[in-house]
């Protein structure tokens, strides 16, 4: 007896965009990617670069992004403890994939010519 195929492939995703959005969905994750794409940051600096994000949400998103392999967390054994966040190779490639989306937003939503 044949078994039915899982609808939508691994984890129930129906397409690549659906799969990517499960990793970067929400307001803050793409902004975290943008900020870390410019340079590695400590938690406090990252929070200052993203006005409006709460500590709880930022910590949660960074943890999730680390689990997805797009953010690297480097803890330095110092007093006080110092933790630096940066993009992994996968995070950098994801950021590059978002560039055309950002260009579209600038042109069609913000009205800024390329």
TORKOL-4160 file (C-alpha; in steps of 0.2 Angstrom, whole numbers, padded with zeros to 4 digits, m for minus):
114
<pt num="1" X="0000" Y="0000" Z="0000"/>
<pt num="2" X="0007" Y="0017" Z="m0005"/>
<pt num="3" X="0008" Y="0031" Z="0008"/>
<pt num="4" X="0003" Y="0048" Z="0004"/>
<pt num="5" X="0016" Y="0061" Z="0000"/>
<pt num="6" X="0018" Y="0075" Z="0013"/>
<pt num="7" X="0010" Y="0091" Z="0006"/>
<pt num="8" X="0022" Y="0105" Z="0003"/>
<pt num="9" X="0038" Y="0096" Z="0006"/>
<pt num="10" X="0050" Y="0097" Z="0021"/>
<pt num="11" X="0042" Y="0105" Z="0036"/>
<pt num="12" X="0026" Y="0108" Z="0026"/>
<pt num="13" X="0033" Y="0122" Z="0015"/>
<pt num="14" X="0024" Y="0125" Z="m0001"/>
<pt num="15" X="0038" Y="0134" Z="m0010"/>
<pt num="16" X="0056" Y="0142" Z="m0007"/>
<pt num="17" X="0049" Y="0159" Z="m0002"/>
<pt num="18" X="0038" Y="0151" Z="0011"/>
<pt num="19" X="0053" Y="0142" Z="0018"/>
<pt num="20" X="0063" Y="0157" Z="0018"/>
<pt num="21" X="0049" Y="0167" Z="0027"/>
<pt num="22" X="0049" Y="0155" Z="0040"/>
<pt num="23" X="0067" Y="0160" Z="0044"/>
<pt num="24" X="0065" Y="0179" Z="0042"/>
<pt num="25" X="0047" Y="0182" Z="0045"/>
<pt num="26" X="0042" Y="0197" Z="0056"/>
<pt num="27" X="0047" Y="0215" Z="0057"/>
<pt num="28" X="0064" Y="0213" Z="0066"/>
<pt num="29" X="0073" Y="0198" Z="0058"/>
<pt num="30" X="0077" Y="0207" Z="0042"/>
<pt num="31" X="0082" Y="0223" Z="0051"/>
<pt num="32" X="0094" Y="0212" Z="0062"/>
<pt num="33" X="0101" Y="0205" Z="0046"/>
<pt num="34" X="0103" Y="0222" Z="0038"/>
<pt num="35" X="0112" Y="0229" Z="0054"/>
<pt num="36" X="0124" Y="0213" Z="0055"/>
<pt num="37" X="0127" Y="0214" Z="0037"/>
<pt num="38" X="0135" Y="0231" Z="0040"/>
<pt num="39" X="0146" Y="0225" Z="0054"/>
<pt num="40" X="0147" Y="0213" Z="0069"/>
<pt num="41" X="0138" Y="0220" Z="0084"/>
<pt num="42" X="0137" Y="0218" Z="0103"/>
<pt num="43" X="0119" Y="0216" Z="0109"/>
<pt num="44" X="0117" Y="0234" Z="0116"/>
<pt num="45" X="0124" Y="0241" Z="0100"/>
<pt num="46" X="0112" Y="0231" Z="0090"/>
<pt num="47" X="0097" Y="0236" Z="0101"/>
<pt num="48" X="0102" Y="0255" Z="0098"/>
<pt num="49" X="0103" Y="0252" Z="0080"/>
<pt num="50" X="0085" Y="0245" Z="0080"/>
<pt num="51" X="0074" Y="0258" Z="0089"/>
<pt num="52" X="0058" Y="0251" Z="0095"/>
<pt num="53" X="0064" Y="0233" Z="0097"/>
<pt num="54" X="0063" Y="0226" Z="0115"/>
<pt num="55" X="0077" Y="0216" Z="0124"/>
<pt num="56" X="0066" Y="0201" Z="0125"/>
<pt num="57" X="0061" Y="0201" Z="0106"/>
<pt num="58" X="0079" Y="0205" Z="0101"/>
<pt num="59" X="0086" Y="0191" Z="0112"/>
<pt num="60" X="0073" Y="0179" Z="0106"/>
<pt num="61" X="0076" Y="0183" Z="0087"/>
<pt num="62" X="0095" Y="0182" Z="0089"/>
<pt num="63" X="0093" Y="0164" Z="0097"/>
<pt num="64" X="0081" Y="0159" Z="0083"/>
<pt num="65" X="0092" Y="0165" Z="0070"/>
<pt num="66" X="0107" Y="0157" Z="0078"/>
<pt num="67" X="0097" Y="0140" Z="0078"/>
<pt num="68" X="0094" Y="0143" Z="0059"/>
<pt num="69" X="0112" Y="0145" Z="0056"/>
<pt num="70" X="0112" Y="0163" Z="0050"/>
<pt num="71" X="0119" Y="0172" Z="0065"/>
<pt num="72" X="0135" Y="0168" Z="0074"/>
<pt num="73" X="0136" Y="0171" Z="0093"/>
<pt num="74" X="0154" Y="0173" Z="0100"/>
<pt num="75" X="0155" Y="0174" Z="0118"/>
<pt num="76" X="0171" Y="0181" Z="0125"/>
<pt num="77" X="0177" Y="0175" Z="0142"/>
<pt num="78" X="0179" Y="0192" Z="0150"/>
<pt num="79" X="0172" Y="0202" Z="0165"/>
<pt num="80" X="0159" Y="0209" Z="0161"/>
<pt num="81" X="0155" Y="0196" Z="0148"/>
<pt num="82" X="0156" Y="0202" Z="0130"/>
<pt num="83" X="0145" Y="0194" Z="0116"/>
<pt num="84" X="0147" Y="0198" Z="0098"/>
<pt num="85" X="0134" Y="0194" Z="0085"/>
<pt num="86" X="0139" Y="0192" Z="0066"/>
<pt num="87" X="0132" Y="0184" Z="0051"/>
<pt num="88" X="0137" Y="0167" Z="0046"/>
<pt num="89" X="0140" Y="0163" Z="0027"/>
<pt num="90" X="0122" Y="0157" Z="0026"/>
<pt num="91" X="0117" Y="0174" Z="0034"/>
<pt num="92" X="0127" Y="0184" Z="0022"/>
<pt num="93" X="0120" Y="0174" Z="0007"/>
<pt num="94" X="0102" Y="0177" Z="0014"/>
<pt num="95" X="0106" Y="0196" Z="0016"/>
<pt num="96" X="0112" Y="0196" Z="m0002"/>
<pt num="97" X="0096" Y="0188" Z="m0008"/>
<pt num="98" X="0086" Y="0202" Z="0001"/>
<pt num="99" X="0095" Y="0216" Z="m0009"/>
<pt num="100" X="0083" Y="0215" Z="m0024"/>
<pt num="101" X="0068" Y="0216" Z="m0012"/>
<pt num="102" X="0076" Y="0231" Z="m0004"/>
<pt num="103" X="0078" Y="0239" Z="m0021"/>
<pt num="104" X="0060" Y="0236" Z="m0025"/>
<pt num="105" X="0054" Y="0244" Z="m0009"/>
<pt num="106" X="0065" Y="0259" Z="m0011"/>
<pt num="107" X="0058" Y="0262" Z="m0029"/>
<pt num="108" X="0040" Y="0257" Z="m0027"/>
<pt num="109" X="0036" Y="0261" Z="m0009"/>
<pt num="110" X="0048" Y="0275" Z="m0004"/>
<pt num="111" X="0049" Y="0282" Z="m0021"/>
<pt num="112" X="0068" Y="0283" Z="m0021"/>
<pt num="113" X="0076" Y="0281" Z="m0039"/>
<pt num="114" X="0090" Y="0268" Z="m0040"/>
